[in-house]
Amino acid sequence: MSNPQKRIIVCGLGSIGRKHVRLLQQQFPQTKIAALRSGKGLSYVSEEPTLDDQFYSIDEAINWSPDGVIIASPASCHIQQALVFAAAGIPLLIEKPLGTGLEDEKDLNYLQKLSASVPILVGYILRYDSSLNWVKDQLNQLRLGSNIIEADFYCGSWLPDWRPDSNYINGVSARRELGGGSLLELSHELDLALWLLSTEITILSAVATRSSLLKVDVEDQVISLAQTNDSTLITFRLNYCSQPPRRTVLVRSNEGELDCDILAQSARLNYSSTASASLTFSSSDAPDLRHCLQHKHFFACIDRKELPLCTVADGLAVLRMVRGICELADYLC
């Protein structure tokens, strides 16, 4: 794929940072890629990625004159790194979540203010999933009518299987001080609810627990009940202490239901009346397609040809839900 040469910095070379480097090099081979490193990351079995440069301070990174920065560091570092780069006028792709939910409100508001003039894309990758986009199209076309009754967002998996080339015990997902825990790590589902239902959401109740099945100091299971402004009830069921992996979305109305199996890349619209034909969707997208679409979109945002699909305001809405769940669960995330 041809592309004018750009200079991109990736902050953090954990598993997701390395994935960004690998895919950028494949997708945009003319792009120069450097890394901003802390020097405190985990060691990986895989070889070090080939980079055009690497830095150990933000000042050095900014002096390299990057066209864009991908922040793939631990969630606890996101906001402070983003503020410095955005203040320098550098477009950003910030990996989810936007932060941990414990940041100073002034910093969050300032980042949102900066996003009015600097492109800032929040990396909720499921917004690029073809099956979920089909679901969103059905909802936008009111295929279920206008009276959505309930929606369920489920994600269950086994944390040790996430990154086979490293010990999960030492990873970000298992460590509170780095922004780990199932709520933040699986906050994709919170963003999906906001995106698919296109309305504000209020958390009504929540439970966050540690199953004792994993050696972590964070919650590995969360169940929460929420409600939209138009009274749709929502359940979030998130964990990384169960097997086999499952990730699903179910939306129901008085006319029918939309059922999406994200891992199977399939979705189905079922009507209550047998006279109404069901609609189905399936795809066989390559595993990395969502990230490639995100990179293409990010480059278009850098060039001011597109507006961020997932904004700072969207990321902040997720963090408000995270805070609500933590407060109601009496749990410090």
N, C-alpha and C positions, 0 to 999 in steps of 0.2 A: 504494500500500500504506500503510494507516494505521499509525502508530507514535507512541507518546508521544515528545515532543521530547527528544532527547539532544544532548549536546555531545561531539563527537569531534575529537580532534587527530590529524592525520596527520604523522608525522615524515618529512620528505624529500619533495620534489616532483619526483623523477625520473619515469621512465615508469610505474613501478608505483604510485608515490604519486599521480600524476595520475589513474591509472585508478581507484584507490580513491575519490578525491574525486568523479570523474564518476559512478561507479556508486552511491555513497552518496546523491548529490544526486538521482539518478533514482529510486532504490529507496525512500529515506526522505526525502522533500522537506522534512519538518518539522525534520530534524536540522540543528543548527548545526555547521559544520565549520571548524576552524582548522588552521593548519599551523605546525609547528616547523621552521624553516629554518636552514641553516648559512650561507647567502649565498655558498656556494662551488660550487653545483651548475652543471650544464651549461645552456646556453641552448637552448631548443627552438623549432622553427618554429611550433608550435601556440601559441595564445594562452594567457596566464596564466589559471589557473582562478579563478573567482569564489569568494572565501572570506569567512567572517564575521569572521575575524581572523587574524593571523599573529604569530609570536613568534620571537625569536632566542636565547632562553635557556630551559632547562628550568624554572627557577624561575617565569618569566613564564607558561609553559604550564600549570604546576600551579596557579598562582593563578587561572587561568581556570575552575577547577573542572570539568575534563572528566569525563564518565561513562566514557569509554574512550579508549585511545590505540592507533593503528595505527602500528607502527614499520616504515617502508618506506625507511629510510636504508641506506647501504652496510653490508654484513655486519660490517665491522670496528667499527661503532658500536653494533650491536644490544645486546650484553650490558650495556654501561655505561648506555645509555639505559633499558633495561628495568629494571635494578636501582633506578634513581632513581624511576621511575614506580611500580614495584611496591611499593617501600618506602613510598610515599605512599598505597598501597591502591587504585591505579587499575588496572582490568582492561586487559589488553593483547592485541592481535593482533600477533605478531611475524612479519614476512615471513621465509620460508625464505632461507638456513639460519639456525638459531638464533644462530650465531656463525661464526667462521672456523676453530675448532679449536685456536687458539693462545692462547685466554684462560686466565687463572689458574683453576686447579681450584677454589679457594675461592670465586671469583665465581660459577662455574657451579653449585656446590653451594648457595650462598646463594639464587640465583634459583630453584632447585628447591624449597628450603625455603619461600620466599615464595609459591610457586604452590600451596601447601597451603591458603592462606587467601585468595589473590587469583586470580581467574580469569585464566589466561594460555594463550592459544591460539597454537600455532605454525602458520604459514601454508603448509603443504604442500597446495596447491590440488587436486592430483590425487585426494585422498581424497573429493572431491565429484563426481568424474567418473562418469557413469551406467554406462558400459561397464566400468569398473574395479570399480564396486560390484557389478555383475552377476557378474564374475569372482570377487570375494570371496565372494559368496553361494554360488556353486558349490563353492568350496573349503570353506566352512563346513559345507555340506551333505554333504561328502565324496563329491561326484560323481566325483572322480578316485580315490576310495579313500583309504586312510590312508598309502600309501607313495609320497610325492612323491620322484621321483628327481633331477630337475634343474629349474632355472628360469633363464631368460635375460631380462635387462632391457637394452633397447637404446634409445639416443636419439642421433640424429645430425642436425645442422642446420648452417646457414651463418650465423655470427655477424653479418656485415654486414646480414643481412636482418631481424634481430630488431627493431631500432628505426629504421625508415626516416627518421624526422625528426631524427636526430642522428648524429654520426660515431662509429662503434663504437670507434675508436682511443682516444677520450677517456672512454668509458663505464666503469662499474664492472666489467663482465664482462671487460674487457681489462687491468685494473690490479691487480696483486698487493696493493698497500697498502690497497685498498678491499675485498678479499675476493673478487676475481674468479677466473677459471679455470673450466674445464669441470667439475671435480669438485664444487666448491661450487655453481656455477650450475645444474648438473644433478643435484643431490643428491636431487631428487624420486625418482629411481629407487632410491636407497638406502632412502628412507622407504617406498616402495611394497613393497620386499622385506620389510621388517620388518612392515608392516601386513598384507599379503596372506598371508604365511606364518606370522605370529603366533608367532615364535620368535626367540631370540637368534642373531646371525650373527657368525661369526669370519672375518676376512680372511686368506686363505692366501697370495696373491701379487698383485702389481700392477705395472703399468707406466704411467708418466705422461710424456707427451712433448709437445714443441712442434713442430708440423708445418712451420713456416716459411711456411705459406700465408697467415697473418694477421700483422698488425703488433701483436702482444701480447707482454707480458712474463710470461705465465702459461702453464700447460699448456692445450692445446686438444684433447687426446685422452687418455683414460684407459681401460685395460682391466684388470679385476680378477677374480680367482677367489676365491670365498668358500664357506663351508659352514655349515649350520644345526646346531643341537644334535642333531637327529635325522638328520644325515648327508646332507641334501639339498645337492647342489652348485649354486652360483649363479655366473653370469657377469654382470658389469656392463660394458657397452661404451658409453662416453660420449664424445661429441665435438661441437664446434661448428665444424668445419672441413670438412664434407662436404655434398653436395647430391645429390638433393632431400631435404627433411626426412622423417625416419621416426622413429616412436616406437612400440615394440612390447613386449609382455610375452608370454612363452611359458613355460608350466608343464607338465611331463610326469611321468607316473607309469607304472606297469606296466599300467595299464588304459586310458590314453588321454592326451589333451592339451587344455589350454586355451590358446587363441591370441587375443590382443587387439591390435587395431590402434587405438591411442588417437586418432590424428589422424583416422582414418576413422570413429570412434565405433562400432566394431563388435567383436564377440567371437564365438568359436565353441568349442564343446566337442565334440571328436572322440573316439570310442571306438575301441579296437583291434579290437573285434568288429563285423563288419558287421551283426550282429543287433541291436546297440544303436543306437538312433536318435541322430543328432547333434542338438545344441541350438545355436541361434544367437541373437544379440542385436544389435540395431542401434538407433541413435537419431539424431536430428537436432537436438540441443540448440543453443540460441543460444550464440554464442561466449563471452558473458559470464555464462552461467548458473552456472558453478562459483563465480565470485567472488560472485555474488548469494546463492547458498546459503551461502557462507562468512560473508558479512556478516549474514545472517539468524541463523545459528548464533552468531556473535559477540555479537549483541545479546541473544540468549537466555542466553548465558553471563554477560553483564553483569547481567542481571536474575536470575541464579542459577536459571534454569529448566532449563538444560542444563549438562552438564559438558563441558569442551573435548574435541573429537574427537581432536585431536593435541596432546599435552601437552608440557611442558618435558622430562619424562623421555624422551618419544619423540624430541624434538629433540636431546637429549644422546646418545641411542643412535646417531643419525645422525652426530654429531660424532665419536664414538668410532670409527665405521667410517671416517670421513674421515682421522682420525689414523692408523689402521691402514694405510690405503692409502698415505698419504704416507710412512710409515716404511718399508714394504716396497718402495715405488717409489724410495726414497732421494730424495724430492722434498719440498721445503719449500712446502707449500700456503699 
